[in-house]
Amino acid sequence: MGMMRSTVEQIKTALASAYPLTFLVSAEEERLERLLHRFARSARPEPLPVTTWNCVDGFLDGGPSGNEDPLDALSWVAREGPQGFYVFKDLDSLLGDRKVLRRLRDTAMTVRNTGRFLFLLTASGNLPESLRPLSYVVISLFPEESEVRGTVMEMAGDRKPADGTVDHLVTALKGMSLTEVEHLLRRLLARHVALDDEFLRDVVAEKEQITRKEGILEFVPADQDLSAIGGLDQLKAWVQERSSLFTADARRSGLPIPKGVLLMGMSGCGKSLAVKVIAQEWKLPLFRLDMNLVFAGVHGSAEWVFHRALQAVEAVAPAVLWIDEIEMGVAGYHEGESGSMTRIFSTFLTWMQEHRAEVFVAATANRIHLLPAEIIRKGRFDQVFFVDLPNEEERKEILSIHLKRQGMDPAKLDLILLASATRGWNGAEIEQAVISARISAHAQGTEITQNALLASFGKIIPLSKTMEEQLKAIRSWARTRALPATSVIRPEM
C-alpha cells in the first residue's frame, strides 16, 4: 500500500480502466453519491444519468418502479438500462445469497464496455472472490482536505476566519466524516462568537470523543515531557534532535520526515512512557493501535481492521501511531501460524517503506525474540532502541521523579542507598514501591521516612528475579541488533 490516493483519483482510475463494477468502501453514502453525480455531469461526449437503487424503494430515479428485488433490478440494468451510472446501496449485505451474487456477476459481464457502470456502496472491504476480476475497489474512509475546507468555509458564513486559522482547523478536523464535521461545527459555532484558539481547543477535545467511537484507533493524551523519563539519555537526545522535523519550515526546506522508532526490551522499563513523550515533544496527536484488538474480530477481519487503521491514521496526519506489542502482529509471519498474520506483516512492511503521509510509527515490543529480522532492518524504522533495566544513576533519577510526585523531597533522602536497594528493578516497580510506602504511611498516620521506603522495597520481588533467564536471553539477542537507549549499560546482576 503506497501513498494514499484521493477518492477522486481512485474513481477516475476505475472509470478509465473500464471496470464494469466498482466497490465504493465508505460509511458516507451521501458524500460518495455527490462525487459520482459530479463525475456523471462531466462525462464526455455528453453527461450521463445516475440511477440509484436500495432494498426498500427499488430505483429512486431513472429506473422502472417496483424493482425492490435485487435480481429484478440487476436484470433490468443488463437488458434495458441505458448508458449511465448505476449506484446500488444495500447490495453488499445480500451477496451471501448465491443467486444475487450470480446475477450481479452476469450483469457486470453484460454491461462491460457498454457505457454502463455499476457502483456498490459498502461500509466494509470484503469482496467475493468471483467478483474480483471484474471489480475495482475505491477506499474512501475519510473526506479529502478540500472537502473539509469547503465545509468549514460554508458553515463559518459571515465569521470569516484568517487563513492560518482555517489551516489549523482543517488539520484538526481531518480523519472525521463530513457528517461529523458538520455536526461538530454546528455545535461549536452556537457556543463561540469567534473562530479563535479556544474554538480550536474545543474542536480537538470533540475529535477525541469521535476517535474513540471509531473503535480501531485510541486517542491517547500526550501529557508527559522529557522530564518524566528517568535515564534513557541516548533516546532522549535522539527525540530532541528530531523535534523540529514536523514543522512547516522543515517541510519547506525539504528535510526528511522520520518514519518510526522501535522500542524493545523488558516490560515496565518506560517504553510506553517514551512514546507519549515523543508525541508531546513533537507536538503531534498520538493514536494507539492495539494488535490484540486487531485480531479480536470485533471490528471485522484482521486484515481489514489493520488496513483501515493505517488509512485512518494517514487521514489525521501529521500524527504518531503507537503500535503496542507489535510482536503480536508479526510473530505469525515468523512462526508460520496463519495466512492472516502473514498478510498483515506484509502490508505493514510495504506501508512502512512506501507511505508518504506524515505518520511517525512508535512501536513497542516485550517479547523481542518473536520479531523477525525483516522488521528491524534499516529502512523500516529510523532507529531500534533496546530499553534495559535502569542502571544506578537512572534509578536515582527515577526515584527522584516519583518521590517528588508523592510530595517528598529527594534531597532529604539517601538516594544512593535507595538506588542500591532497588538493584535489578524496572521503573514501574520503583514507582509502585514509592506509592505503596505512601499508602502505608497514610494508613498509619505518619510521614514517609527512608526506613518506610526500605520496608516497602523489601516486599517487592522484581521481574528480573522471576524472569532471570529470559532477561539474559533478551540482552543477548539485543546486543547486536539494537542501540542501547542508555549510553553506558552496566548490568548489576
C-alpha positions as CSV (number, residue, x, y, z in Angstrom):
1,M,0.0,0.0,0.0
2,G,1.7,3.1,-1.2
3,M,0.7,6.7,-0.8
4,M,-3.0,7.1,-0.1
5,R,-4.7,8.4,-3.2
6,S,-7.7,10.7,-3.1
7,T,-11.2,9.4,-3.7
8,V,-11.5,11.4,-6.9
9,E,-8.3,9.9,-8.3
10,Q,-9.4,6.4,-7.4
11,I,-12.8,6.8,-9.1
12,K,-11.1,8.3,-12.1
13,T,-8.8,5.3,-12.4
14,A,-11.8,2.9,-12.0
15,L,-13.6,4.6,-14.9
16,A,-10.5,5.0,-17.1
17,S,-9.8,1.2,-16.6
18,A,-13.3,0.4,-17.8
19,Y,-14.1,-1.8,-14.9
20,P,-17.9,-2.6,-15.0
21,L,-18.2,-2.9,-11.2
22,T,-16.7,-0.6,-8.6
23,F,-16.9,-1.2,-4.9
24,L,-17.1,2.1,-3.0
25,V,-15.9,1.5,0.6
26,S,-17.2,4.2,2.8
27,A,-19.7,4.8,5.6
28,E,-20.8,8.1,3.9
29,E,-23.3,7.3,1.2
30,E,-24.3,10.9,0.6
31,R,-20.7,12.1,0.0
32,L,-19.9,9.3,-2.4
33,E,-23.2,9.9,-4.3
34,R,-22.3,13.6,-4.7
35,L,-18.9,12.7,-6.1
36,L,-20.5,10.2,-8.6
37,H,-23.0,12.9,-9.7
38,R,-20.1,15.2,-10.3
39,F,-18.3,12.6,-12.5
40,A,-21.5,11.9,-14.4
41,R,-22.1,15.5,-15.2
42,S,-18.6,15.9,-16.6
43,A,-18.8,12.8,-18.8
44,R,-17.9,13.2,-22.5
45,P,-19.2,13.4,-25.1
46,E,-22.4,14.1,-23.0
47,P,-23.4,13.9,-19.4
48,L,-24.5,10.5,-18.0
49,P,-27.6,9.9,-15.8
50,V,-27.1,8.5,-12.3
51,T,-29.7,5.8,-11.2
52,T,-29.8,4.8,-7.5
53,W,-31.3,1.6,-6.0
54,N,-31.9,0.5,-2.5
55,C,-33.6,-2.6,-1.0
56,V,-36.6,-0.6,0.3
57,D,-37.6,1.7,-2.6
58,G,-36.0,0.0,-5.6
59,F,-34.9,2.5,-8.2
60,L,-35.2,6.1,-6.9
61,D,-34.5,7.9,-10.1
62,G,-34.5,6.9,-13.7
63,G,-35.3,3.2,-13.4
64,P,-38.7,1.4,-13.5
65,S,-40.8,1.2,-10.4
66,G,-41.4,-1.9,-8.4
67,N,-37.9,-3.3,-8.6
68,E,-37.1,-3.7,-4.9
69,D,-36.0,-7.3,-5.6
70,P,-32.2,-7.1,-6.4
71,L,-32.5,-9.9,-9.0
72,D,-35.1,-7.9,-11.0
73,A,-33.2,-4.7,-10.6
74,L,-29.9,-6.2,-11.9
75,S,-31.8,-7.9,-14.8
76,W,-33.3,-4.6,-15.9
77,V,-29.9,-3.0,-15.9
78,A,-28.4,-5.8,-18.0
79,R,-31.4,-6.0,-20.5
80,E,-32.7,-2.5,-20.9
81,G,-30.7,0.0,-18.8
82,P,-29.4,3.0,-20.8
83,Q,-25.8,4.2,-20.6
84,G,-25.0,5.7,-17.2
85,F,-24.0,5.1,-13.6
86,Y,-26.0,2.6,-11.5
87,V,-25.5,3.0,-7.8
88,F,-26.6,0.1,-5.6
89,K,-27.0,0.5,-1.9
90,D,-27.6,-2.4,0.5
91,L,-26.5,-5.0,-2.2
92,D,-23.3,-5.8,-0.3
93,S,-25.2,-7.4,2.5
94,L,-27.1,-9.6,0.0
95,L,-24.1,-11.1,-1.7
96,G,-24.2,-14.1,0.7
97,D,-27.2,-15.2,-1.5
98,R,-25.6,-17.2,-4.4
99,K,-28.4,-16.2,-6.7
100,V,-27.8,-12.5,-6.1
101,L,-24.0,-13.0,-6.5
102,R,-24.5,-14.9,-9.8
103,R,-26.9,-12.2,-11.2
104,L,-24.5,-9.4,-10.2
105,R,-21.6,-11.2,-11.9
106,D,-23.6,-11.8,-15.1
107,T,-24.8,-8.2,-15.1
108,A,-21.3,-6.9,-14.8
109,M,-20.1,-9.1,-17.7
110,T,-23.1,-7.9,-19.8
111,V,-22.6,-4.2,-19.2
112,R,-18.8,-4.3,-19.7
113,N,-17.7,-1.8,-22.4
114,T,-21.2,-0.6,-23.0
115,G,-21.0,2.8,-21.2
116,R,-22.9,1.3,-18.2
117,F,-21.1,1.3,-14.8
118,L,-22.2,-0.5,-11.7
119,F,-21.2,1.0,-8.3
120,L,-21.8,-0.8,-5.0
121,L,-21.7,1.3,-1.8
122,T,-20.4,-0.7,1.2
123,A,-19.0,0.0,4.6
124,S,-16.6,-2.9,4.6
125,G,-13.9,-4.1,2.2
126,N,-14.9,-7.7,1.9
127,L,-15.0,-8.6,-1.8
128,P,-16.4,-12.0,-3.0
129,E,-13.7,-14.0,-4.9
130,S,-15.8,-14.4,-8.0
131,L,-16.2,-10.6,-8.5
132,R,-12.6,-9.7,-8.1
133,P,-11.6,-9.9,-11.8
134,L,-14.5,-7.5,-12.7
135,S,-14.1,-5.1,-9.9
136,Y,-12.2,-2.0,-8.8
137,V,-12.2,-1.2,-5.1
138,V,-12.2,2.5,-4.1
139,I,-11.5,3.0,-0.4
140,S,-12.8,6.4,0.8
141,L,-12.9,6.2,4.6
142,F,-12.4,9.9,5.1
143,P,-13.1,13.1,3.1
144,E,-10.3,14.9,1.4
145,E,-8.8,18.1,2.8
146,S,-10.6,20.2,0.1
147,E,-14.0,18.8,1.1
148,V,-13.3,19.6,4.8
149,R,-12.1,23.1,3.9
150,G,-15.2,23.7,1.8
151,T,-17.5,22.6,4.6
152,V,-15.6,24.8,7.1
153,M,-15.9,27.9,4.9
154,E,-19.6,27.2,4.1
155,M,-20.6,26.8,7.8
156,A,-18.4,29.7,9.0
157,G,-20.6,32.0,6.9
158,D,-20.0,35.7,7.9
159,R,-17.5,34.7,10.5
160,K,-14.6,34.7,8.1
161,P,-11.5,33.2,9.9
162,A,-8.0,34.1,9.0
163,D,-6.2,31.7,6.5
164,G,-3.9,30.4,9.2
165,T,-6.8,29.6,11.5
166,V,-8.6,27.8,8.6
167,D,-5.4,25.7,8.0
168,H,-5.3,24.7,11.7
169,L,-9.0,24.0,11.8
170,V,-8.9,21.8,8.7
171,T,-5.9,19.8,10.1
172,A,-7.8,19.3,13.4
173,L,-10.9,18.1,11.5
174,K,-9.1,15.6,9.3
175,G,-10.0,12.0,9.9
176,M,-13.7,12.7,10.6
177,S,-16.6,12.1,8.2
178,L,-18.2,15.2,6.7
179,T,-21.4,14.5,8.7
180,E,-19.3,14.5,11.9
181,V,-17.6,17.7,10.8
182,E,-20.9,19.4,10.1
183,H,-22.4,18.3,13.5
184,L,-19.3,19.3,15.4
185,L,-19.1,22.8,13.7
186,R,-22.8,23.4,14.2
187,R,-22.5,22.7,18.0
188,L,-19.3,24.8,18.5
189,L,-20.5,27.7,16.3
190,A,-23.5,28.0,18.6
191,R,-21.2,28.3,21.6
192,H,-18.4,30.5,20.2
193,V,-18.5,34.0,18.8
194,A,-15.2,33.8,17.0
195,L,-13.1,31.1,15.4
196,D,-10.1,31.6,17.7
197,D,-7.7,29.4,19.7
198,E,-10.4,28.5,22.2
199,F,-12.6,27.3,19.3
200,L,-9.7,25.1,18.1
201,R,-9.1,23.6,21.5
202,D,-12.8,22.6,21.7
203,V,-12.5,21.0,18.2
204,V,-9.6,18.9,19.3
205,A,-11.5,17.8,22.5
206,E,-14.6,16.9,20.5
207,K,-12.5,15.0,18.0
208,E,-11.1,12.8,20.8
209,Q,-14.6,11.6,21.5
210,I,-15.3,10.8,17.8
211,T,-12.0,8.9,17.5
212,R,-13.0,6.8,20.5
213,K,-16.2,5.9,18.7
214,E,-14.2,4.6,15.7
215,G,-13.0,1.8,18.0
216,I,-9.9,1.0,16.0
217,L,-7.5,3.8,17.0
218,E,-7.5,5.0,20.5
219,F,-6.6,8.7,21.0
220,V,-4.0,8.9,23.8
221,P,-3.4,12.3,25.6
222,A,0.3,13.0,25.3
223,D,0.8,14.9,28.6
224,Q,4.3,13.8,29.6
225,D,7.5,15.7,28.6
226,L,11.2,14.6,28.7
227,S,11.5,15.3,32.4
228,A,9.1,12.5,33.1
229,I,11.6,9.9,31.9
230,G,14.4,8.8,34.2
231,G,17.6,8.0,32.3
232,L,17.5,6.8,28.6
233,D,19.8,9.6,27.6
234,Q,20.5,8.3,24.1
235,L,16.8,8.0,23.4
236,K,16.1,11.5,24.7
237,A,18.9,13.0,22.6
238,W,17.5,11.3,19.5
239,V,14.0,12.6,20.2
240,Q,15.2,16.2,20.8
241,E,17.3,16.2,17.6
242,R,14.2,15.5,15.5
243,S,11.8,17.7,17.4
244,S,11.5,20.3,14.6
245,L,11.2,18.0,11.6
246,F,7.3,18.0,11.6
247,T,7.1,21.8,11.3
248,A,6.1,23.9,8.2
249,D,9.7,25.3,8.0
250,A,11.1,21.7,7.8
251,R,8.6,20.8,5.1
252,R,9.6,23.9,3.1
253,S,13.3,23.0,3.5
254,G,12.7,19.5,2.2
255,L,14.0,17.8,5.3
256,P,13.3,14.1,5.6
257,I,10.4,13.1,7.9
258,P,11.3,10.4,10.4
259,K,9.4,7.2,9.7
260,G,9.5,5.5,13.1
261,V,11.2,4.0,16.1
262,L,11.1,0.6,17.6
263,L,11.5,0.4,21.4
264,M,12.1,-3.1,22.7
265,G,13.1,-4.6,26.0
266,M,11.9,-5.6,29.4
267,S,8.4,-4.8,30.5
268,G,8.0,-1.8,32.8
269,C,11.1,0.0,31.7
270,G,9.4,3.1,30.2
271,K,8.8,2.2,26.6
272,S,5.1,3.3,26.7
273,L,6.0,6.5,28.6
274,A,8.7,7.2,25.9
275,V,6.1,7.0,23.2
276,K,3.9,9.6,24.9
277,V,6.9,11.8,25.4
278,I,7.8,11.7,21.7
279,A,4.3,12.9,20.8
280,Q,4.4,15.6,23.4
281,E,7.9,16.9,22.4
282,W,7.0,16.9,18.7
283,K,3.5,18.4,19.4
284,L,1.7,15.7,17.5
285,P,-1.5,13.8,18.3
286,L,-0.9,10.2,19.5
287,F,-3.1,7.3,18.4
288,R,-2.7,3.8,19.8
289,L,-3.3,0.6,17.8
290,D,-3.7,-2.5,20.0
291,M,-2.7,-5.6,18.0
292,N,-4.7,-7.8,20.3
293,L,-7.8,-5.7,19.2
294,V,-6.9,-6.2,15.6
295,F,-7.1,-10.0,15.9
296,A,-10.1,-10.0,18.2
297,G,-12.5,-10.0,15.2
298,V,-14.8,-7.4,16.9
299,H,-14.5,-4.9,14.0
300,G,-14.1,-7.4,11.1
301,S,-11.3,-9.5,9.6
302,A,-7.9,-8.8,11.0
303,E,-6.5,-7.7,7.6
304,W,-9.4,-5.2,7.0
305,V,-9.1,-3.7,10.5
306,F,-5.3,-3.2,10.1
307,H,-5.7,-1.7,6.7
308,R,-8.5,0.6,8.0
309,A,-6.3,1.7,10.9
310,L,-3.4,2.7,8.6
311,Q,-5.8,4.6,6.3
312,A,-7.4,6.3,9.4
313,V,-4.0,7.5,10.8
314,E,-2.9,8.8,7.4
315,A,-6.1,10.8,7.3
316,V,-5.3,12.5,10.6
317,A,-1.6,13.1,9.8
318,P,0.7,14.6,11.0
319,A,0.4,12.1,13.9
320,V,2.2,9.5,15.9
321,L,0.9,5.9,15.5
322,W,1.7,3.8,18.6
323,I,1.6,0.1,17.8
324,D,1.7,-1.6,21.2
325,E,3.1,-5.1,21.4
326,I,4.0,-5.1,17.7
327,E,5.2,-8.7,18.0
328,M,1.6,-9.8,18.3
329,G,1.1,-8.7,14.7
330,V,4.3,-10.0,13.1
331,A,5.0,-13.2,15.1
332,G,2.6,-15.2,12.9
333,Y,4.8,-14.5,9.9
334,H,7.9,-15.5,11.9
335,E,6.4,-18.8,13.1
336,G,4.1,-19.5,10.1
337,E,1.0,-19.7,12.2
338,S,-1.6,-18.3,9.8
339,G,-2.1,-16.6,6.5
340,S,-3.9,-13.7,8.1
341,M,-0.8,-12.7,10.2
342,T,1.5,-13.2,7.1
343,R,-0.7,-10.8,5.1
344,I,-0.7,-8.2,7.9
345,F,3.0,-8.4,8.3
346,S,3.5,-7.9,4.5
347,T,1.1,-5.0,4.4
348,F,2.8,-3.3,7.3
349,L,6.3,-3.7,5.8
350,T,5.2,-2.3,2.5
351,W,3.4,0.6,4.1
352,M,6.4,1.4,6.3
353,Q,8.6,1.5,3.3
354,E,6.3,3.5,0.9
355,H,3.8,5.7,2.8
356,R,4.2,9.4,2.2
357,A,1.9,10.7,4.9
358,E,3.5,12.4,7.9
359,V,2.9,9.5,10.2
360,F,5.6,8.5,12.7
361,V,5.3,4.9,13.9
362,A,6.4,4.3,17.5
363,A,6.3,0.6,18.1
364,T,6.9,-1.2,21.4
365,A,7.8,-4.9,21.9
366,N,8.4,-7.0,25.0
367,R,8.9,-10.5,23.5
368,I,11.6,-9.4,21.2
369,H,12.7,-12.9,20.2
370,L,9.4,-13.1,18.2
371,L,10.4,-10.2,16.0
372,P,11.6,-11.4,12.5
373,A,14.7,-9.8,11.0
374,E,12.7,-8.0,8.3
375,I,11.0,-5.8,10.8
376,I,14.2,-4.4,12.4
377,R,16.4,-3.9,9.3
378,K,17.3,-0.3,8.4
379,G,14.7,1.4,6.2
380,R,11.7,0.2,8.2
381,F,12.5,2.2,11.4
382,D,14.9,5.1,11.7
383,Q,16.2,3.6,14.9
384,V,15.8,0.5,17.0
385,F,16.4,1.1,20.7
386,F,16.9,-1.5,23.4
387,V,15.5,-0.4,26.8
388,D,17.3,-2.3,29.5
389,L,16.7,-2.3,33.3
390,P,17.8,1.1,34.7
391,N,21.4,1.4,36.0
392,E,22.2,3.0,39.3
393,E,22.2,6.6,38.1
394,E,18.9,6.1,36.2
395,R,17.3,4.5,39.3
396,K,18.3,7.6,41.3
397,E,16.7,9.8,38.7
398,I,13.5,7.6,38.6
399,L,13.3,7.6,42.4
400,S,13.6,11.4,42.4
401,I,10.8,11.8,39.9
402,H,8.4,9.5,41.9
403,L,9.3,10.8,45.3
404,K,8.5,14.4,44.1
405,R,5.2,13.2,42.7
406,Q,4.3,11.8,46.2
407,G,5.2,15.1,47.9
408,M,8.7,14.1,49.2
409,D,12.0,16.0,48.9
410,P,14.6,13.6,47.4
411,A,17.4,15.9,48.8
412,K,16.5,14.8,52.3
413,L,17.0,11.1,51.5
414,D,20.0,8.9,50.7
415,L,19.3,8.2,47.1
416,I,22.5,6.1,46.8
417,L,21.2,3.7,49.4
418,L,17.7,3.6,47.9
419,A,19.1,3.1,44.4
420,S,21.2,0.2,45.8
421,A,18.1,-1.3,47.4
422,T,16.3,-1.3,44.0
423,R,19.1,-3.0,42.0
424,G,17.6,-5.1,39.2
425,W,14.3,-3.3,39.4
426,N,12.4,-1.7,36.5
427,G,10.9,1.8,36.6
428,A,7.3,0.6,37.1
429,E,8.4,-1.4,40.2
430,I,10.2,1.6,41.7
431,E,7.1,3.7,41.1
432,Q,4.7,1.1,42.8
433,A,7.1,0.7,45.8
434,V,7.1,4.5,46.4
435,I,3.3,4.6,46.1
436,S,2.9,1.7,48.4
437,A,5.1,3.4,51.0
438,R,2.9,6.5,50.9
439,I,-0.3,4.5,51.3
440,S,1.2,2.6,54.3
441,A,2.3,5.9,55.9
442,H,-1.2,7.4,55.3
443,A,-2.9,4.4,56.9
444,Q,-0.6,4.7,60.0
445,G,-1.0,8.5,60.1
446,T,2.8,9.1,59.8
447,E,5.2,10.7,57.4
448,I,7.0,8.7,54.7
449,T,10.5,8.0,56.0
450,Q,13.5,6.4,54.5
451,N,13.0,3.4,56.6
452,A,9.4,3.2,55.5
453,L,10.6,3.2,51.9
454,L,13.1,0.5,52.5
455,A,10.4,-1.6,54.2
456,S,8.2,-1.1,51.2
457,F,11.0,-2.1,48.9
458,G,11.5,-5.3,50.8
459,K,8.0,-6.5,49.9
460,I,8.6,-6.5,46.1
461,I,10.2,-9.3,44.1
462,P,11.3,-7.7,40.8
463,L,10.7,-9.3,37.5
464,S,14.4,-9.6,36.9
465,K,14.4,-12.3,39.7
466,T,11.4,-14.3,38.4
467,M,12.5,-13.9,34.8
468,E,16.3,-14.1,35.1
469,E,16.8,-16.5,32.2
470,Q,14.5,-14.5,29.9
471,L,16.4,-11.3,30.8
472,K,19.7,-12.8,29.9
473,A,18.3,-14.1,26.6
474,I,16.8,-10.7,25.8
475,R,20.1,-8.9,26.4
476,S,22.0,-11.4,24.4
477,W,19.5,-11.1,21.5
478,A,19.5,-7.2,21.5
479,R,23.3,-6.8,21.9
480,T,23.9,-6.8,18.1
481,R,20.5,-5.8,16.9
482,A,19.7,-2.5,18.7
483,L,21.1,0.7,20.0
484,P,21.0,0.9,23.8
485,A,18.6,3.7,25.0
486,T,21.2,4.5,27.7
487,S,24.8,5.5,26.9
488,V,26.5,3.1,29.3
489,I,24.8,-0.1,30.4
490,R,26.5,-1.8,33.2
491,P,24.5,-4.9,34.2
492,E,24.4,-5.0,38.1
493,M,23.2,-8.5,38.4
